[in-house]
Amino acid sequence: MHGRRVLRFIGLLVFFVGLSVALALLVSFIYKEPTTWDLAASMVITCVAGLLIFLGTKGEEVSHLNHRDGVAIVALGWFAAGAVGALPFLLSGYIDNFTDAYFESVSGFTTRGASILSDIEKLPKGILMWRSIIQWLGGMGIIVLSIAILPFLGIGGMQLYKAEIPSPVVDKLRPRISETAKLLWKVYILITVLQILLLLGGGMSLFDSVCHAFCTMPTGGFSPRNRSLAHYDSPYFDGVIIVFMLLAAINFSLHYRLLTGEVGIFGKDPECRVFLSLVGILTLLVTFDLYGSAYASLASAFRHAAFQVSSMITTTGFVTADYDTWPSLSRSRSPP
């Protein structure tokens, strides 16, 4: 393994994470929040740290990485991203210790959705935007993004891609792995923008629309609202989120093939067929269990069943109802 080459790439990765604070900084500036300076400091510290690591390993060629280098970069990259991602939480004072801030950051980047925060709505919008950004970046993978924006990786890019993608089969949509990464991110961005527009069209605020889209596509589930989607009590918003949770859970190479003209690709792919069939069957099962017991209306039972089944099966974690009050068959866990 080439330690200095690994560190050189980690430096670039840390620098990029620092740059991504810019959107949260802009939001904080627009709303004139006191955390603007904290976010600015986080951005400067992270970018400078990344540059120092990069310049300190000057002369190392990162275009020739072997498999061990790729595994080391992916492992250390996630640790590094979690550490620098915790800075905005710490410097703003809304999380007062590194352990909790690091947990929140890693939960975001890995799209787990677990949180140590109990009152989400008391956080400034800039910090809430940062929570959403780290989930969105983690959804496609910061390593895959790095491959897309660093074309000079050449051969080494494939080693990173293999180490990052959790699958025994590595789909290549283009001969060059950097081109594959770019295509995947273009599809990811396109679907995110479409969801933002649809939420805006239903009357959700721009801020909430961006936050929810940023946390739907990575199937992460962070929400700027304490009650998640239940806050809006809107069948329209529920329907939009259901569609995009399912889209986010489907292999993104299928989305690309659909956009290039393969209209029936979802039905042709066996994995996608099984997944969508399972969602349909479980939704009907839960609907009939809820109808008459939790909801008097069949439409309401179907709406909440479809949302919770989609949220759980995709591991997104958004909620529209207190499902601990549902009948035992439909509950996600056994009662205590």
Secondary structure, 3 states (H helix, E strand, C coil): CCHHHHHHHHHHHHHHHHHCHHHHHHHHHHCCCCCHHHHHHHHHHHHHHHHHHHHHCCCCCCCCCCHHHHHHHHHHHHHHHHHHHCHHHHHHCCCCCHHHHHHHHHHHHCCCCCCCCCCHHHCCHHHHHHHHHHHHHHHHCHHHHHHHHCHHHCCHHHHHHHHHCCCCCCCCCCCCHHHHHHHHHHHHHHHHHHHHHHHHHCCCCHHHHHHHHHHHCCCCCCCCCCCHHHHCCCHHHHHHHHHHHHHHHCCHHHHHHHHCCCCCHHHHCHHHHHHHHHHHHHHHHHHHHHECCCECCHHHHHHHHHHHHHHHHCCCCCCCCCHHHCCCCCCCCCCC
